[in-house]
Amino acid sequence: MSESAVPAVPEGVRELDIIGVRHGAFGASGSGDTSGFGGLVEPIVMPAPAVRPFGGWFDEVSDELELSLEARGLPATDAIEKVVIYRDEITYHVRREHLVAFATALRDEPGLRFEVCLGVNGVHYPHETGRELHAVYNFLSITHNTRLRVEVSVPDDDARIPSIVGVYPANDWHERETWDFFGIVFDGHPALTRILMPDDWPGHPQRKDYPLGGIPVEYKGGTIPPPDQRRSYN
């Protein structure tokens, strides 16, 4: 198969969009891919948006969300770009300007009561033009024993998302880590500084355009002694 060819979408996946083609295990060319999968060519596919009825408790949660947002003067269609159900999990893709209101509704609405945000993770899709950086939040309702995911997408040249630390204070370090490794700026965060990399470290190491290997790293507060000075366990 030529490198320019795009293989068929994997069986059972309804694509929303093919945002690129993956070559090899790491996208490296020449000698950079040491995985043995250098000849791998497959499309980068995003799941399709779901349509009502979603089924099960997904419809109940979505109804509660819509009512709660509208009570706050925010139509759900303005806040939510799309809803994706994949592998029996529900993800709300939320526009960044409405993220704080959306998170507040999740926490405060009695029919929702998502008391816990389990943090935020970054994802980098360099081929998804205008939506290269994603912030993914996982929420848990202890009251109703349910979980859902919220995803916010921003362009690489305007990677700014409102902080939700004012709503979920435990997100403090998670937002710092996502900034540290992906470069997403969380506006309104009380102290958005690096949490693992040194303060003067250039770039954000978990982005896919970051160079691979060959850079010595010293994490904050941690040093690695030379091999002949390390403790022996034998």
N, C-alpha and C positions, 0 to 999 in steps of 0.2 A: 504494500500500500504506500502510495506517495505521501510525503509529509503534508502536502496541500489538501489531501483528501479528508473529508469529514465522514467518519463512520456513522452507522445508524444509531439512533438514540437507544440506550439499553431497554430491553423488554420490560414492560410494566411501568415505565416512567412517562408521564405526560409532561412534556416540556413546556415551561413558560417561555423560555428563550435560551438559545444556545449562545452563551456569552463569549465563547472562545473554544479553542482546541488545545488539549493538553498533549504535549510531546514528552515522553519519558516520565520517570517517577518524580523528577524535581523541576522539569522545564528547562534543564540545562542542555547546552549543546557541546559538541566536541567531547572532551574527556571529563567534563564536570559531573556526569551522571555515573556513579559507581554502583548503582543498585542492580544492574543487569536488566532493567526494563527500559533501556534507552530507545528501543524501537516502538514503545507503546504510543499509540495515537488514539485518543478518544475525545468526544465532545465534553465541554463543561456545561452541564445542564442544570437549570433551576426548576424546582417543582412548580406545577401550575397552581394558580389561585383556586381555592375551593368555592363552591356555590351552595347556597341554601337548598334544602336542609343539610346541615353538617352531620347530624346524627348524634345521638346520646346527649351527654351533658354539654357538648360544645355549643349547641343552640341555646341552652339555658344561660350559659355564661355570656354569650354574645348578646342575647336580649338584655340582660342586666347591664352590660357595658353600654349598649346603645342608649338605654333609658337614663343611666347615670350621666353620660356625657351630654345628652340633650338637656338634662336638668341643670347642667352647668353652662348652658348656652353654646355648646359645641356639638354640632351634628357629627355623628359617627363617620359619615362619608368624608368629612374634612380631616378627621384625625387619622383614619385608617386607610392606608393605600390598598391593602389586600389582606386576605386571610388565607393561610396555607395550612392544609392538614396533610401530614406526611408521616408515615410509620406510626399512626395512631397518636400523634402529637399535634397540638394546634399552635400556630405562630401568627401573631398579629404584627404586620408591618406598619409601623406608625410613623407619621411625618414628624420630623424632629421638633418643629415649633410647637407641637401639641404633646410632646412626651411627658412633661411634668404633670399636665392635667390628666393625662391617661393614667400615669402611675398613681396619682392621688385617688382617682376613681377606683382603681384596683384595690387600694388599701382601705378606703373609707366606706365604700358601698356595702351595706350589710349582706346583700346577696352574693357578694364577691369575696370580701375579706381575705385578700392575699396579703397576709401579715408579713411575709418574709420575701425579700429579694435576695436571691442566692448569688448575686454578683453580676458583673458585666464582662463579656469577653469580646475581643476584637477579631475580625476576619478581614482578610485583604483579597479582593478579587480584581487584580489589575486589568483584566480584560473587560470588566463590566463598566463601560464608559459612563461617567456621571454618577456612578454608585460604587466606586471602588472600595470604600471602607464601610464595614458594617459593625455596629455594636449590638450584641445579642445579650438580652437579659432573661433570666429564668426566675419565675415567681412561684411561690408555694402558699396555698391556703391551708393552714392547719385546721381551721374551722370546718371547711368543706372537703378536706382531703383531696384537693385538685392541684394540678400544676399547669402552667402555660408559659409560653415564650413570647417575648416582644423583641422585634428587630427594627433597628433604625439604620438607614443607609444614607451616606453622604458622599459628595465628590471629593476626590483627592486634593483638589485645590481649594476646598473650603471645608476642611475636616473638623467641624465644630458641632457639638451636640450639647444641649442643656444638661447640667448636672442634676441628678435626682437625689443627691445626698440630703437635701432638705426634707425629702419625703421618706427615704430609706437611708438613715445615717450609716448603716453598716456597709454601704456601697463605697465609702470613702477610699479605702485602699484599693478596691477593685478598679475604680476609675483611674487612680494613679497608675496602676499596673498597665491598664489598657493604653493610657497616654504614653507610658514609658516604652512599651513594645510596639505600638502601632501608630502613635502620633495623633490620635484623636483627642482634640481639645474639648474638655468638659466645662463649658461656660458656667460660672457661678460656683465652681468647686472651691472650698475654703483654702486649699493649699495644694495646687496641682504641681507636684514636683516628682522627679523620678523616685522610684521605690526600690528598685533592684540595681539598675545600672548606675555607674558614677554620674554625678551631676553634669560633668562636662563631656559625657559620651556623645559622639556624633551619630545621628540617625536613630532609627527605631528597629531593633533587630528581628522582630517577627514578621515584618513586611516581606512579601515575596520578591521585592526588588532589592533586598538587602544582600550584600555579598556573602557567600558561603565560606565559613571557616577562615583559618589563618590569622585570627585576631585574638591575642591574649586578653582575658577578661578577669577583672577583679570586682566581685560583687561588694556592695556596701556592707561594711562591717565584717567582711570575711576575707581571709587570706589562705592561700594554698601553699604549704611549704614545699621545697624541692623534694624529689623522690627519696633521696638518701636521709632525709630528716623526718619522714613520715613514720608513724607507728607501725610496727610489724605485728601481724597476728599469727605467725607460724613459728 
